[in-house]
C-alpha cells in the first residue's frame, strides 16, 4: 500500500516558479508570526529599562533633597540641632542632652522651614521651664560660606523677635564633627572653644552640664578682665585709677601722687587713690577704696 502511494506522488512534479512562489509564501507567513513576538519582547525590555532608570533617578533625587548641607544649633541648657537641606528645610533633629530629648520628643519639625522650627522649639511648653530671667538662648549657624549669610540673617530675625536673652553666632562647619565626638551640640562646643581661649584647664566635659548663660558669663568675666591667672576675685584692671605712687617707708618726707601704697612712716602728703596704710602722720586722703572712705588726722593703727 505504501509503495502504491509513493508511486502515485512520484509522478507529480512542480516547476521552478511554483517552488519559488511557495517558498516566498511560507517565508512571509513565518515573518508574520515571529516579528510580533520580537516587537513585544523589545517593548517589554524598553519599559523595564525606563522603570529602572526612573527608580534610580528618584532615589538619587530623594537623597539629594534629604542631604544635610547646613545646621542650626539651639542651646539654652537643652541642646538641639537642626540639620537643613538645600532648601533650608529641616531633614533631621538631634538632641544632645536629656533636657533636649524631652523637648524634641513632643515636636514634629521635619520638613519645616528652619525659622519656623526655631520658633516652635523656643516657644514650646517644654522649653519654658528653662527660660527664666537669667537664662540665655544662643542660636548658632554652621554652613558653607555661600549659604551662611542668608541663614545668619534668618537666625538674627528669630533672635530679634525673641527679645533680650537671645543671641546668635556663627561657627565653622568643620567643628561639627569635633563637637559630636565630645557629645556636644556644635553651638555649645563653639562657646566652649571661646572659653578655652581664656582658660586652658577647661574641658568639654566640664561644659556638658553648664547652661549657655553660665558659659557666656565666664567668657564675659574673662573678657572684662575680672578673672586673671585663674583667680576669680581679681580686681578688674579698669577699676584702678591713676599712676601708682611711692609706697611709704620708715622715715620722714613729703609725697604726692595718685595710686595705692602700703607702708609705715612719718610724713605729710596729699594724694588721691586707693590703698591700705599703717603709720603715723598727718594727711588727707580722697578716693575710692574697697573699704569705707575715711578722713585721717592723727594716728592710724592696725
C-alpha positions in Angstrom: 0.0 0.0 0.0 2.7 2.4 1.0 4.6 1.8 -2.2 1.5 2.5 -4.3 1.0 5.9 -2.6 4.6 6.8 -3.1 4.5 5.7 -6.7 1.4 7.9 -7.2 3.1 11.0 -5.9 6.4 10.3 -7.5 4.9 11.2 -10.9 3.8 14.6 -9.7 6.3 17.4 -10.4 6.4 21.2 -9.9 8.0 23.7 -12.0 10.6 26.1 -10.6 8.3 29.1 -10.5 5.8 27.2 -8.3 8.6 26.2 -5.9 9.8 29.8 -5.6 6.3 31.2 -5.0 5.6 28.6 -2.4 8.9 29.4 -0.6 8.1 33.1 -0.6 4.6 32.4 0.8 6.0 30.3 3.6 8.7 32.8 4.5 6.1 35.6 4.6 3.9 33.6 7.0 6.9 32.8 9.2 7.8 36.5 9.4 4.3 37.5 10.2 4.2 35.0 13.1 7.7 35.7 14.6 8.0 39.6 14.3 5.1 40.4 16.6 6.7 38.3 19.3 10.0 40.1 18.8 8.4 43.5 18.9 6.5 42.6 22.1 9.7 41.4 23.7 11.5 44.6 22.8 8.7 46.8 24.2 8.9 44.9 27.5 12.7 45.4 27.6 12.4 49.1 26.9 9.7 49.5 29.5 11.7 47.7 32.2 14.8 49.8 31.4 12.7 53.0 31.7 11.3 51.9 35.0 14.7 51.1 36.4 16.0 54.5 35.2 13.1 56.3 36.8 13.7 54.5 40.1 17.4 55.3 40.2 16.7 58.9 39.3 14.0 59.1 42.0 16.3 57.6 44.7 19.1 59.9 43.7 16.8 62.9 43.8 15.5 61.9 47.2 19.0 61.5 48.6 19.9 64.9 47.1 16.9 66.6 48.8 17.5 64.9 52.1 21.2 65.5 52.3 22.1 68.0 55.1 24.2 70.9 53.9 23.8 73.4 56.9 23.0 73.3 60.6 21.4 75.4 63.3 22.1 74.7 67.0 19.6 75.9 69.6 21.2 76.0 73.1 19.9 77.1 76.5 20.5 74.2 78.8 18.7 71.9 76.4 20.9 71.5 73.3 19.1 70.7 70.0 20.5 70.7 66.4 18.5 71.1 63.2 20.0 69.7 60.0 18.9 71.6 56.9 18.8 70.6 53.2 19.5 72.8 50.2 16.0 74.3 50.5 16.6 75.3 54.2 14.1 72.7 55.3 14.7 70.5 58.4 15.7 67.0 57.5 17.0 65.8 60.9 16.6 66.8 64.6 19.1 65.7 67.2 19.1 66.4 71.0 22.5 66.3 72.8 21.3 66.0 76.4 18.2 64.6 78.2 16.6 68.0 78.5 16.8 68.4 74.7 15.3 64.9 74.2 12.3 65.7 76.3 11.6 68.8 74.1 12.1 67.2 70.6 10.0 64.1 71.5 6.9 66.3 71.6 7.6 68.2 68.4 7.3 67.4 64.6 9.9 69.6 62.9 11.0 67.7 59.8 10.1 69.3 56.5 9.6 72.7 58.1 11.4 75.9 57.3 14.3 76.4 59.8 12.9 79.7 61.1 9.6 78.1 61.8 11.3 75.2 63.5 13.3 77.5 65.7 10.2 79.3 66.9 8.5 76.0 67.7 11.4 74.8 69.8 11.9 78.0 71.7 8.2 78.7 72.3 7.1 75.2 73.2 5.8 74.3 76.7 8.8 72.1 77.4 11.3 74.9 76.8 9.5 77.5 79.0 10.9 75.9 82.2 14.4 76.8 81.1 13.7 80.4 80.0 14.0 82.2 83.3 15.1 85.8 83.7 18.8 84.9 83.8 18.8 82.3 81.0 20.3 82.9 77.6 19.3 81.3 74.3 22.1 81.0 71.7 21.3 80.3 68.0 24.4 79.2 66.2 24.7 78.7 62.4 27.2 76.4 60.6 27.1 76.3 56.8 29.1 76.7 53.7 30.4 80.1 53.0 27.9 80.7 50.2 25.0 79.8 52.4 26.0 81.2 55.7 24.9 84.9 55.2 21.4 84.1 54.3 20.9 81.6 57.2 22.5 84.1 59.6 20.0 86.8 58.6 17.1 84.5 59.2 18.5 83.5 62.6 19.1 87.2 63.5 15.5 87.9 62.8 14.4 85.0 65.1 16.7 86.3 67.8 15.3 89.8 67.4 11.7 88.5 67.8 12.6 86.6 70.9 14.0 89.7 72.6 16.6 90.1 75.3 18.4 87.0 76.3 18.6 85.5 72.8 21.9 85.7 70.9 23.1 84.5 67.6 26.5 83.2 66.5 28.3 81.5 63.6 30.6 78.5 63.7 32.9 76.9 61.2 31.2 73.9 59.7 34.4 71.8 60.3 33.8 71.9 64.1 30.6 69.9 63.9 32.3 66.5 63.8 34.6 67.5 66.7 31.6 68.7 68.7 29.7 65.4 68.2 32.8 63.4 69.2 32.7 65.2 72.5 28.9 64.6 72.9 28.1 68.3 72.5 26.0 70.3 70.1 28.2 72.4 67.9 26.7 75.6 69.3 27.8 74.7 72.9 31.1 73.4 71.5 31.6 76.7 69.8 31.1 78.5 73.1 33.5 76.1 74.8 36.2 76.9 72.2 35.8 80.6 73.1 36.1 79.9 76.8 39.1 77.7 76.1 41.0 80.7 74.8 40.9 82.2 78.3 41.2 79.1 80.4 43.2 76.2 79.1 42.2 74.0 82.0 38.5 73.9 81.0 37.3 70.7 79.2 34.4 69.9 77.0 33.2 67.5 79.7 33.0 70.5 82.1 30.7 72.3 79.8 28.3 69.4 79.3 26.3 70.2 82.4 26.7 74.0 82.1 24.0 76.2 80.7 24.8 78.7 78.0 24.2 81.5 80.5 26.9 80.1 82.7 29.4 79.6 79.9 28.8 83.1 78.4 29.1 84.7 81.9 32.5 83.1 82.3 33.6 84.4 78.9 32.3 87.9 79.8 34.3 87.9 83.1 37.4 86.9 81.3 36.9 89.5 78.5 36.3 92.2 81.1 39.5 91.2 83.0 37.7 90.2 86.2 39.5 86.9 86.1 43.3 86.9 85.8 45.6 83.9 86.1 42.7 81.7 87.2 41.8 84.0 90.2 38.1 84.7 90.1 38.3 87.5 92.7 40.9 89.6 90.9 40.1 93.3 90.7 39.5 94.4 87.1 42.3 96.4 85.5 39.9 99.1 84.5 39.0 99.7 88.2 42.4 101.1 89.0 42.7 104.9 88.7 45.8 106.9 88.3 49.5 106.1 88.5 51.0 104.1 91.3 52.5 106.4 94.0 55.6 105.6 96.0 55.0 103.2 98.9 55.6 104.5 102.4 58.9 103.7 104.0 60.3 104.3 107.5 61.5 107.9 107.6 60.3 111.4 107.0 59.3 113.1 103.8 56.6 114.5 101.6 55.0 112.6 98.9 52.2 113.5 96.4 50.7 111.1 93.9 47.8 109.1 92.7 47.8 105.4 93.4 48.0 102.7 96.0 50.6 102.2 98.7 51.2 100.3 101.9 53.9 101.1 104.5 55.0 102.6 107.8 56.3 106.0 108.2 56.0 109.6 109.3 55.3 112.3 106.8 53.0 114.8 105.3 51.3 114.1 102.0 48.3 114.8 99.9 47.2 112.1 97.4 44.2 110.6 95.7 44.0 106.9 95.3 43.1 103.6 96.8 45.1 101.8 99.4 45.6 100.5 102.8 48.1 102.1 105.2 49.6 101.8 108.6 51.6 104.5 110.2 51.9 107.8 112.0 51.5 111.0 110.2 49.2 113.8 109.0 47.5 113.7 105.7 44.3 113.9 103.8 43.1 111.0 101.6 40.5 111.1 99.0 39.2 108.5 96.5 37.6 105.1 96.3 38.6 102.0 98.2 37.3 98.5 98.8 36.9 99.7 102.4 34.9 102.7 103.5 36.2 106.2 102.6 38.0 107.7 105.6 39.5 111.1 106.8 42.6 110.8 108.9 44.0 113.4 111.3 46.4 111.7 113.6 47.4 108.1 114.1 46.4 105.0 112.2 46.5 101.6 113.8 46.3 98.0 112.6 
